[in-house]
Amino acid sequence: MDYKQGKYKVRDLKLAAEGRKRIEWAESRMPVMMALREKYSKTKPLKGYKIAGCLHVTKETAVLVETLQAAGAKVSWSGCNPLSTQDDIAAALAKGGTEIYAWHGQNVKEFYWSIDRTLDMKPNLTLDDGADLIFTVHNKYKKLAQNIIGGTEETTTGVHRLRAMAADGKLLYPVVAVNDAETKWDFDNVYGTGQSSIDGILRATSVLLAGKNFVVAGYGHCGRGVAMRAAGMGANVIVTEVKPTAALKATLEGHTVMTMDEAAKVGDIFITATGVKDVVIKKHFEKMKDGAIVCNTGHYDCELNLDDLDKIKKSKRTVRANNEEYTLKNGNRVYVLAQGRLVNLAAAEGHPSEVMDMSFANQFMSQLKLAALDKEGVLLDPEVIDIPVEQDEEIAAIKLRTMGYKIDKLTKEQIAYMDDYSAGT
Ligand code: XFA
């Protein structure tokens, strides 16, 4: 471990060169962040602000961190999940002068020690993924909240808990709900999960998708993304749902809809994306064809009931990375990927940088917004704040511009036409 008090604690500073190359690769895929960096490195709107951040230490996050610094902020960082920290990235950030406490595989005590260290600088802003930093301030360092003008939170779960806190009058400072931005969840879930889940399945199996019966459980944003990509590769997509409107959308997208009981008999590949438990259980495993492949990309690892599968198995062996073969008592083989955990994280590399580009632009712009309101002397109530549509539009516009696309503008006459209620239709 490399440790310098008040500066960093990372696994091995010698990994910095490798990490720096990967950060540069992410920069080349994150044009919105780089455009924002270019713009705000001149005006430095975050000058004088101290930001404590607690977010996955990945190459994409490094681009966010160094963009906050380019805009003038002083930053201290920790990882929000001991297993997502990439030691080469942590080393590259530390070497570049970022205060950071993060290493892969840290235990619970080390995890909270790292968060505590990021608070030593007495931040004015917090940046979270999962709200652990906000909770630490509220539960352990209440006094620090006096200096904090606001925070930002990345996830659905985190935002949900913060709303509950706000409703009980327990939230001490305003927090922007980054997750609810359209340029965040819509693109993360549909395009990020869509591509990375297919990527995970292919890395773990290398099967041909064309001509396969590909069963997607759940047609929310994630399920829709996965179904779209599987169809694009020539699979016959079957969707299972509990919600009539979602199922109807799936049929009009050209997918087949059936119950899991029916799908279990015909599916070649199954992927769950529902957010609830016990989507695939004993009776389904028993009906599956020999060679069926089963995985999950939903939030929880309980969508596949693997205890059920254990009970009806004759034997089990690992056939390749992230791929376990269960031979059932009925003689059929079922292949479970990544032990039912998120296949896009475990067997692939999570969301592509191009998608994180927009999520992190939302984080960055929300931090700017909080600082700008502070400078104007605006005092926000300690509530959960939604991202205004204008921010979404601005981020989408920058993304389009960097991709080289131009779009039309409404004319004055068109706007007047839309607003006109004098003439009927
Ligand atoms: C690891 C992320 C989690 C990595 C890092 C390295 C690798 C793969 C764990 C994460 C999240 Cl829980 O990053 C992934 Cl090899 N991400 C976000 C992400 N996904 N999330 C897919 O990629 C979104 C989400 C998840 C998982 C929402 C709700 C519940 C679970 C952070 C990140 N990813 C980009 C990595 N690109 C290489 O920076």
Residues whose N, C-alpha, C, O or C-beta is under 5 A from the ligand:
A	BS01	XFA	H56 T58 E60 T61 S84 H299 L345 A348 E349 G350 H351
